[in-house]
């Protein structure tokens, strides 16, 4: 599922440092911002074209523009820009990481693995994401053994990040290696961490099926088939579900009018750590516009003026987004997916110009009574 974009290239956007005499401040601002891809591409082009600017700044501009091309779906231009960033700065870790992710999208797994490995070497100490992203490329290339090694290295080096996604990747590779009991154990941990992780139920059901336990397989596969939108069923899923005569969910997706309401927002990180729903972190109100458009914002009667925000977006089936902005200039995009209970799971990218930083946040939004 690509709802929450498993390649988060935009989150690696780097902040250019203006030398004061090269491209204008507006060019830097345009090249750094997350919301308008065309404006970013144009701003980065102006920075790139100013040969008086520093090599470092121009390399970052190539990388930022490459991230924009990727988001727009132009993988070849993205690779060309990341390659130019590396040409200018051969030690540019994020450019190698990003180019490797695009190579993986193009199914050029050998190059994806090579770039991921080079990024790990340059970083000195591999990050959790380094291991996980290379593991995914290894798995897709048909080498689940190497993928399993990387996933286990990630869990060993970063035990605090053994979350549902970690156990899911662990279980998937164990399944591919025919180690079904270990796969079931890992996938059970995944659904314990995140009870609505329906792809984990599918993987565990597939492992039960391989062991010949059709009763437990059917229990898990029923839950997966009823909650995973049919448009995201992989060929493998279609085959397994068909063997158990399972059909896609028949309920019509909620429309924009049905999404309207007031919501409490909960930090998913805190929920996964505590296993209990914490106190709400924020409030949100959604109203329906014309067609599939929605408006989202903070309830102004319960927040301080500086925390008021508003945004607009679209709902398409069970997937949507809204672009938002605070009065103090912070802006970003929230991508979200609706659960089987029509709760909202959202992913927020936050740009804070004052701090010259970008942040990411997962939340669960539950409708208020």
Buried (B, 14 or more C-beta within 10 A) or exposed (E): BEBBBEBBBBBBBBBBEBEEEBBEEEBBBBBBBBBBBEBBBBBBBBBBEBEEBBEBBBBBBBBBBBBBBBBEEBBEBBBBBBBBBBEBBEEBBBBBBBBBBBBBBEEBBEBBBBBBBBBBEBBEEBBBBBBBBBBBBBBBBEBBEBBBBBBBBBBEBBEEBBBBBBBBBBBBBBBBBEBBEBBBBBBBBBBEBBEBBBBBBBBBBBBBBBEEBBEBBBBBBBBBBBBBBEEBBEEEBEEBBEEBEBEBBEEEBBEBEEBBBBBBBBBBEBBEEEEEEBEBBBBBBBBBBEEBBBBBBBBEEEBEEEEBBBBBBBBEBBBBBBBBBBEBEBBBBBBBBBBBEBBBBBBBBBBBBEEEEBEEBBBBBBBEE
